[in-house]
Amino acid sequence: MNSDLLRKVYSSESFKKNGHQLIDQLGDHIAQAFDQNRGKVINWKEPSASLEFWRDYLNHGDSELLLQEALKRSTHLHHPKYIAHQVAPAAPITVLTSMISAILNNGTAVYEMGMITNPMERIITELLSEKIGYGVQSSGFLTSGGTLANLTALLTARKAKVSIDIWNQGHSKPLGIIVSEEAHYCVERAAKIMGLGEQGIIKIPVKADFSMDTSLLEKRYKEAVLNGIEVFAIVGSAPSTATGVFDDLKTIGVFAQKYKLWYHVDAAHGGALLFSSKYKGLLSGISASDSVVIDGHKMMMMPGITTALVYRDGRTSNATFSQKADYLLEDSVDADWYNSGKRTFECTKNMMALHWFSLLKTYGEDVFDAYVTTLFDRGIEFGKIVEENPEFELAVRPMSNILCFRYVNDHVDEDALNTININIRRKLLEDGEFYIVQTKLRGVHYLRCTIMNPFTTAEHFKHLLAKILILKN
Ligand SMILES: Cc1ncc(COP(=O)(O)O)c(C=O)c1O
């Protein structure tokens, strides 16, 4: 009886039959959203209603209809009216590589379980390292998301820079990192996980354009040192999340060098610009960093989650999790490169290298240039449309595909404007034709768009603005 059930689970015949059907249905889903602009982007339901639906479905729903229900009830990233979070519409080829990863399930941490992915990770990160401008000592790996990659890089930084061996001995010494107040919240979370506490996160205010005010670095650093904090790292954002504005990576690099700090660049969003002939200047100065994080599932068309973490000196990353203090620093950069689990948080991870490798092999690196450059062009174009429209106001002129703006009206005060913009966003969500998000900057409520679909056009955007003018009432 049990073995019959298990035979059914592993039936290759039903896998093939269901699989063919599934690919057809998913292909139709892409066509409907991507090519025909049909259907809603989001079919909004209150959380309690969703919970009730799925509870009931588990008991009474038709298993044959699971895919239809999942499609109907999720948010459609392939739709050009999806202009919301920084998550890519996955390139279909990476949906296929996800299937390969799932069926092979080779966990990658040790060479025997990563005989294809460990070499692929090395090749991919060598390419990124070359683009960053690192030398021969560089190395890197792939890991599960920007959050984890930033934490890993900061752990490496602590190991490399702090005078005591905290990994093995613990610490009571106050330690600190420097970061812009606009950096992604995961940097602060990483610092807190590392026990740095509130005082150990030295937040640098931003300038009017929301980039780190580097003129304050000296003063804030010296204050921290006077307060007994051993500052070991500084983080640049390329760009920061809310506004898509890039920090001045060159100036931060010079500062890091002066005080011998570890220089980490969180390029989770903008790292793909390494491939853009038009916009790579925004990353100018990145070659002076010690480590860089680049998300594949943001600006490189891959499914979540896959992140490259690249180090200027790979030996430092060999030491991150080493139980014996620093012994690996004696080793060459090549030491054990094929057992990536020694350098990653994960023990088992999915075969994410397949996404990067298949995109590169099938379309060449120009595919990353085409995608990221188009999206940045669109962000700047949509910014101009907002600027030309007196009923709207930008938070800052966009440098990227992230755009924050709001509806404005001379006759009401700031509080009322905040309420109007909060309501606009809520009505857009309930309507579902477009999906955008929101953010608060210096106490002001903004509508926030990230253009992730290269086929979102100015016409879509103008239609969104027209719709907002109707919904504001
Ligand atoms: C600049 C930046 N860093 C890190 C992250 C976190 O990345 P992940 O969602 O891959 O953990 C984000 C996510 O939006 C981000 O924008």
PDBQT file of the ligand as one rigid body, heavy atoms in Angstrom, charges set to zero:
ROOT
HETATM    1  C1  LIG A 501      20.373  47.482  -1.665  1.00  0.00    +0.000 C 
HETATM    2  C2  LIG A 501      19.769  46.188  -1.184  1.00  0.00    +0.000 A 
HETATM    3  N1  LIG A 501      20.511  45.349  -0.440  1.00  0.00    +0.000 NA
HETATM    4  C3  LIG A 501      20.021  44.170   0.012  1.00  0.00    +0.000 A 
HETATM    5  C4  LIG A 501      18.726  43.806  -0.256  1.00  0.00    +0.000 A 
HETATM    6  C5  LIG A 501      18.207  42.490   0.276  1.00  0.00    +0.000 C 
HETATM    7  O1  LIG A 501      18.310  41.552  -0.715  1.00  0.00    +0.000 OA
HETATM    8  P1  LIG A 501      17.545  40.129  -0.680  1.00  0.00    +0.000 P 
HETATM    9  O2  LIG A 501      16.102  40.449  -0.805  1.00  0.00    +0.000 OA
HETATM   10  O3  LIG A 501      18.108  39.422  -1.843  1.00  0.00    +0.000 OA
HETATM   11  O4  LIG A 501      17.870  39.485   0.618  1.00  0.00    +0.000 OA
HETATM   12  C6  LIG A 501      17.909  44.638  -1.018  1.00  0.00    +0.000 A 
HETATM   13  C7  LIG A 501      16.521  44.265  -1.318  1.00  0.00    +0.000 C 
HETATM   14  O5  LIG A 501      15.727  45.003  -1.799  1.00  0.00    +0.000 OA
HETATM   15  C8  LIG A 501      18.453  45.863  -1.497  1.00  0.00    +0.000 A 
HETATM   16  O6  LIG A 501      17.730  46.701  -2.224  1.00  0.00    +0.000 OA
ENDROOT
TORSDOF 0
